[in-house]
Amino acid sequence: MSTFKVVVSDQVFPSVEIERELLSGIDAELMVATGDVANVLRDAADADAILNTYLPWTAESIAQLQRCKIIARYGIGFDNVDLEAASDAGIVVTNVPDYSVEEVATHALALIMSALRKLIPADRSVRAGAWNVDQFRPIRRLSTLTVGLVGYGRIGRRIAEPLAALGARIVAHDPYLEPSPELPELLGFEALLGEADIVSLHLPLNDETRGIVGESALAAMREGAILVNTSRGPLVDLDALGGALRDGRLSAAALDVFDVEPVDPGRIEGVPNLIATPHMAYYSEEALEESQRKAATQVIKVLTGQEPDYRVN
Ligand SMILES: NC(=O)c1ccc[n+]([C@@H]2O[C@H](COP(=O)([O-])OP(=O)(O)OC[C@H]3O[C@@H](n4cnc5c(N)ncnc54)[C@H](O)[C@@H]3O)[C@@H](O)[C@H]2O)c1
């Protein structure tokens, strides 16, 4: 019988050997659960710790945890865990805030470039035997454009660097920052929407930000602007965005995240100039390994009475 039981509630990794090996160092046994919350709770109710990816931990399911000390998220966002309920139950919640900053910034940059340079329709047209640029007019020069970053934290900063190096003007909206010489120009949300040719979302999902890009924000964006979301799906009203793309108010959009995942393909079928990727911005082999190592380390720290590195409650 091991000293501790750690349950992986859901995960996206080819194997959990990294966690298993690290946890064996404190005599913790690792179990990988599958299925919905009810299934997972069968294994997790008496766990000392939970490693979590997307499975929601609501107040009701947290109440079923009899001896859990920590819910350690493998990822950055923690909108799927009821922090108040966890705190009330004496459960530490941690995330891994830095494992995929480079990957998400790279993915957002790739989406911006694909949308701006119309790579996907260009590829399709060549395969269909066409060979001209007329159908792709207009394409604008990046160094004449303004990129508006909504949320200027780790990822927002990381993507600002290459965009600025390529000559784009950067503006940002982040209500938690004070203007300073190291920061790009900070604007109100509406003002940013009115100035940016490309809007990229890098803010967390919470009660304040849910649906922040709905009808009225879309109407405030510049004619022909591009919207990119690699943050969280419910920030954007997908149906309103579909309308703005269909009637040509926006020239393109690129989404890595959707309000409901996986997205029902019927909801984006026929929506023009929309690039969709399957919530993969975080992914690289190196990032996954870092997230597994760091999440397991949070579990080890809490179970051995140390302060974790990345407490969020
Ligand atoms: N698609 C993916 O695979 C993937 C991977 C990792 C992270 N993410 C998402 O990316 C988001 C950003 O990550 P990060 O590491 O940059 O987080 P971060 O915490 O470093 O930065 C978020 C920034 O948003 C700002 N902010 C908060 N409320 C805001 C508001 N109402 N308007 C504008 N700005 C606001 C904060 O002040 C902060 O500076 C995360 O919340 C996560 O949901 C997605």
The ligand as an SDF file (V2000), in Angstrom:
LIG
                    3D

 44 48  0  0  0  0  0  0  0  0999 V2000
   -5.0710   27.5510  -26.7200 N   0  0  0  0  0  0  0  0  0  0  0  0
   -4.2550   27.0110  -25.8360 C   0  0  0  0  0  0  0  0  0  0  0  0
   -3.7570   25.8970  -26.0250 O   0  0  0  0  0  0  0  0  0  0  0  0
   -3.8880   27.7850  -24.5910 C   0  0  0  0  0  0  0  0  0  0  0  0
   -2.7400   27.4120  -23.9030 C   0  0  0  0  0  0  0  0  0  0  0  0
   -2.3460   28.1570  -22.7960 C   0  0  0  0  0  0  0  0  0  0  0  0
   -3.0940   29.2460  -22.3820 C   0  0  0  0  0  0  0  0  0  0  0  0
   -4.2230   29.5870  -23.0390 N   0  0  0  0  0  0  0  0  0  0  0  0
   -5.0250   30.7520  -22.6140 C   0  0  0  0  0  0  0  0  0  0  0  0
   -4.2360   31.9210  -22.7910 O   0  0  0  0  0  0  0  0  0  0  0  0
   -4.6200   32.8620  -21.7610 C   0  0  0  0  0  0  0  0  0  0  0  0
   -3.4960   33.8500  -21.5300 C   0  0  0  0  0  0  0  0  0  0  0  0
   -2.3630   33.1800  -20.9900 O   0  0  0  0  0  0  0  0  0  0  0  0
   -1.1460   33.9790  -20.3150 P   0  0  0  0  0  0  0  0  0  0  0  0
   -0.1340   32.9520  -19.9490 O   0  0  0  0  0  0  0  0  0  0  0  0
   -0.7290   35.1140  -21.1660 O   0  0  0  0  0  0  0  0  0  0  0  0
   -1.8630   34.5270  -18.9960 O   0  0  0  0  0  0  0  0  0  0  0  0
   -1.3640   35.7130  -18.0570 P   0  0  0  0  0  0  0  0  0  0  0  0
   -2.0990   35.5350  -16.7770 O   0  0  0  0  0  0  0  0  0  0  0  0
    0.1220   35.7840  -18.0290 O   0  0  0  0  0  0  0  0  0  0  0  0
   -1.9100   37.0140  -18.7990 O   0  0  0  0  0  0  0  0  0  0  0  0
   -3.2660   37.3340  -18.9110 C   0  0  0  0  0  0  0  0  0  0  0  0
   -3.3800   38.8440  -18.9470 C   0  0  0  0  0  0  0  0  0  0  0  0
   -4.7460   39.1760  -19.1750 O   0  0  0  0  0  0  0  0  0  0  0  0
   -5.0290   40.3410  -18.4200 C   0  0  0  0  0  0  0  0  0  0  0  0
   -6.4640   40.5220  -18.2270 N   0  0  0  0  0  0  0  0  0  0  0  0
   -7.2680   40.0590  -17.2350 C   0  0  0  0  0  0  0  0  0  0  0  0
   -8.5410   40.4690  -17.4260 N   0  0  0  0  0  0  0  0  0  0  0  0
   -8.5320   41.2000  -18.5770 C   0  0  0  0  0  0  0  0  0  0  0  0
   -9.5440   41.8930  -19.2990 C   0  0  0  0  0  0  0  0  0  0  0  0
  -10.8130   41.9360  -18.8720 N   0  0  0  0  0  0  0  0  0  0  0  0
   -9.1830   42.5280  -20.4410 N   0  0  0  0  0  0  0  0  0  0  0  0
   -7.9000   42.4850  -20.8920 C   0  0  0  0  0  0  0  0  0  0  0  0
   -6.8930   41.8690  -20.2280 N   0  0  0  0  0  0  0  0  0  0  0  0
   -7.2200   41.2220  -19.0940 C   0  0  0  0  0  0  0  0  0  0  0  0
   -4.2550   40.1380  -17.1140 C   0  0  0  0  0  0  0  0  0  0  0  0
   -4.0460   41.3750  -16.4400 O   0  0  0  0  0  0  0  0  0  0  0  0
   -2.9620   39.5200  -17.6370 C   0  0  0  0  0  0  0  0  0  0  0  0
   -1.9680   40.5140  -17.8740 O   0  0  0  0  0  0  0  0  0  0  0  0
   -4.9080   31.9580  -20.5560 C   0  0  0  0  0  0  0  0  0  0  0  0
   -5.8730   32.5320  -19.7210 O   0  0  0  0  0  0  0  0  0  0  0  0
   -5.4010   30.6560  -21.1540 C   0  0  0  0  0  0  0  0  0  0  0  0
   -6.8020   30.5600  -21.0430 O   0  0  0  0  0  0  0  0  0  0  0  0
   -4.6280   28.8830  -24.1430 C   0  0  0  0  0  0  0  0  0  0  0  0
  1  2  1  0
  2  3  2  0
  2  4  1  0
  4  5  1  0
  4 44  2  0
  5  6  2  0
  6  7  1  0
  7  8  2  0
  8  9  1  0
  8 44  1  0
  9 10  1  0
  9 42  1  0
 10 11  1  0
 11 12  1  0
 11 40  1  0
 12 13  1  0
 13 14  1  0
 14 15  2  0
 14 16  1  0
 14 17  1  0
 17 18  1  0
 18 19  2  0
 18 20  1  0
 18 21  1  0
 21 22  1  0
 22 23  1  0
 23 24  1  0
 23 38  1  0
 24 25  1  0
 25 26  1  0
 25 36  1  0
 26 27  1  0
 26 35  1  0
 27 28  2  0
 28 29  1  0
 29 30  1  0
 29 35  2  0
 30 31  1  0
 30 32  2  0
 32 33  1  0
 33 34  2  0
 34 35  1  0
 36 37  1  0
 36 38  1  0
 38 39  1  0
 40 41  1  0
 40 42  1  0
 42 43  1  0
M  CHG  2   8   1  16  -1
M  END
$$$$
